[in-house]
Amino acid sequence: MSTILPQQQLLLELLIMSGDIAVADDSEGMILGRTLKECVANNWTEVKIFGAGFNKVTITEEGRRIASQSRSD
């Protein structure tokens, strides 16, 4: 099982509470961009091109599972 970092947990909880979010497609060098890339690599989130310089971020079932599991630990 992957270990979830605090910033990853925060992003996953935000997605659980708010649903899909839009993220600027030029956030690569920011903490959010790095965290998002880590979550995608772990199959916890999906990113799809939305348009007008934004991407849509969605939490996966695996992301929901790891976030809820981390809260109960």
C-alpha positions as CSV (number, residue, x, y, z in Angstrom):
1,M,0.0,0.0,0.0
2,S,1.2,3.5,-0.8
3,T,1.9,6.0,2.0
4,I,-0.1,9.2,1.7
5,L,1.6,12.5,2.3
6,P,-0.2,15.3,4.1
7,Q,-0.6,17.5,1.0
8,Q,-1.9,14.5,-0.9
9,Q,-4.4,13.8,1.9
10,L,-5.5,17.5,1.8
11,L,-6.1,17.4,-2.0
12,L,-8.1,14.2,-1.8
13,E,-10.2,15.5,1.0
14,L,-10.9,18.7,-1.0
15,L,-12.0,16.6,-3.9
16,I,-14.3,14.4,-1.7
17,M,-15.9,17.5,-0.2
18,S,-16.3,19.6,-3.3
19,G,-16.4,17.2,-6.2
20,D,-14.4,17.9,-9.4
21,I,-12.2,21.0,-9.4
22,A,-10.6,23.0,-12.1
23,V,-6.8,23.6,-12.0
24,A,-4.8,25.9,-14.2
25,D,-2.9,23.8,-16.8
26,D,0.3,25.7,-16.0
27,S,0.6,24.7,-12.4
28,E,3.5,22.3,-13.0
29,G,6.1,24.2,-10.9
30,M,3.8,24.7,-7.9
31,I,3.1,22.5,-4.9
32,L,-0.4,21.8,-6.2
33,G,1.0,20.7,-9.6
34,R,3.5,18.4,-8.0
35,T,1.0,16.9,-5.6
36,L,-1.5,16.4,-8.4
37,K,1.1,14.6,-10.5
38,E,1.9,12.3,-7.5
39,C,-1.8,11.6,-7.0
40,V,-2.3,10.8,-10.7
41,A,0.8,8.4,-10.6
42,N,-0.8,6.6,-7.6
43,N,-4.2,6.4,-9.5
44,W,-5.9,8.5,-6.8
45,T,-7.0,11.2,-9.2
46,E,-7.6,11.7,-12.9
47,V,-6.9,14.9,-14.9
48,K,-8.7,15.7,-18.1
49,I,-8.3,18.7,-20.4
50,F,-11.2,21.1,-19.7
51,G,-10.4,24.1,-21.9
52,A,-9.5,27.8,-21.6
53,G,-6.3,27.0,-19.8
54,F,-7.8,24.7,-17.1
55,N,-7.9,20.9,-16.4
56,K,-10.6,19.0,-14.6
57,V,-9.4,17.0,-11.6
58,T,-11.5,14.0,-10.4
59,I,-10.9,11.7,-7.5
60,T,-10.9,8.0,-8.3
61,E,-12.4,5.2,-6.2
62,E,-8.8,4.3,-5.1
63,G,-8.3,7.9,-4.0
64,R,-11.5,7.8,-1.9
65,R,-10.4,4.5,-0.3
66,I,-6.9,5.7,0.6
67,A,-8.2,9.0,1.9
68,S,-10.8,7.4,4.1
69,Q,-8.3,4.7,5.3
70,S,-5.8,7.4,6.3
71,R,-8.4,9.3,8.3
72,S,-9.2,6.2,10.3
73,D,-5.5,5.5,11.1
